[in-house]
Amino acid sequence: MISRAEELNFIKVTSELEALLLEAKLINENKPKYNSVLKDDKSPLYITITKDDFPRVITSRKDGDFGPFPNSKTVNLVLKIIRKIFPFSDHKIGKRACLYSHLGLCNPCPNEIKTNSEAKKYKKNISMIRKILSGKIRSVQKNLENEMTELSRLQKFEGALAIRDKLKKIEYITQPIIPTNLYLENPNLNEDIRKSELKEMSKLVKIKNLHRIECYDVSHLAGSYATASMVVFINGEADKSEYRHFRIRQKKSQSDYDSLCEVAKRRFQNDWGSPDLIIVDGGIGQVKAFKSNIPTVGIAKNPDRLIVGNQKIKLTGNTLNFVSRIRNEAHRFARRYHHALISKGLFK
C-alpha cells in the first residue's frame, strides 16, 4: 500500500468523535481499495435510522445511513457517546418500558409514549442524532443554545439546566485529544506545548514576561443569577488555588459590561497579586470595563479573534489553542457557580 501511494493528506479535526465520523464518511465517499471492506471478521458495519413512526437507531451489516465504520468497537463507541446525550430506542414497539428506559438511555421509551409532547421529544432526539452523525455537531450546539436561552427567558430554569447538561457533554466529547503515541515519543510533550503557546502569545500581545494571566467571564440566564469568574494561569498552566468567583450585585437589567465593571472594581480592592495580562470574554466594550494600567485584551467569536486595542487579530495554531483553553476554563468556572445558584434558587 505504501509503495503505491503517491501523496499523503490529512484533515485536522477537533475531537475523537469528529475523527470517527469523518473517517466513516470519507471511506463511504471514496471507497479506498485497502479499507473498503472494513471487516471485523464479518461484513462492513453501518448505523441505520429506521423509518418507523418512532425511528430506531440500530446497526446493520448491509448498506445503512451512516458508515461504513472501521469496526464494531467504533460503532458502539459512537452510539454510546450519543445515547447519553440524546436517548433513543433500538427495539421494536412492545407493551412494557424497555430496560434502557430505566437507565435514561431510551427516554421517552416508544413503548410508553402516549402524548404528542412525548412523541415530539423523541423525534427531536432522533433529529439531533441524525445531525451529529452527519457531522453537523456545531449546528446541534447552536440549536441547543437557542433553546436554553428561550427557556431561561421564560424562567423555565429546570428545562434550561437539562439542556445545559447536554451542551456540557457535547463540549466534553468534542474537545481536542492528543494521541497517546505522541506522549510516548516525547514524555515532556505537554510542557513543550505550553512553552510554545506562551512564547507565541507573548509575541502577539507584545509582553516580554508573560507570567500571570487572568481571564474573566460572566454567566447568567436572561440576567438572572448572574455570576462572574476569574481564572489564573501561571506560566501557561492553570493555578486553581488563585481562582475567584463573583456573585453580581447589580440589578438584573444591567449588561455584561456593567457586570465586568463591578468585577474589575471588586477584584482590585483585593491584594491577589498583579497580572501581566487580563483577558475578557467579549469585544471592545467588555475590554473597556477594565480601566487599569494592566494590558487587557478581549476574545471575539466566529471566528475566534483577539481584540488588542482597536485591532482584531485572527487566532491560529498555538495561540488559538492557548486562548481557547483559558476562555473555556473561565466559562466553565463561571457557569459552575451560576448553576449552583440556580439549583439553590429552585429548591427555595
Secondary structure, DSSP 8 states (H G I E B T S, - for coil): -TTT---------SSHHHHHHHHHHHHHHH--GGGSS--SSSS-EEEEE--SSS--EEEESS--SEEEES-HHHHHHHHHHHHHHS----S---SS--HHHHTTSSSS-TTT--SHHHHHHHHHHHHHHHHHHTT-HHHHHHHHHHHHHHHHHTT-HHHHHHHHHHHHHHHHHTS----HHHHHH-TTHHHHHHHHHHHHHHHHHT-S---EEEEEEEEEETTEEEEEEEEEEETTEE-GGG-EEEE--S-TTS-HHHHHHHHHHHHTTS-----SEEEEEB-HHHHTT--SSS-EEEEETTTTEEEETTEEEE--HHHHHHHHHHHHHHHHHHHHHHHHHHHHHHT-
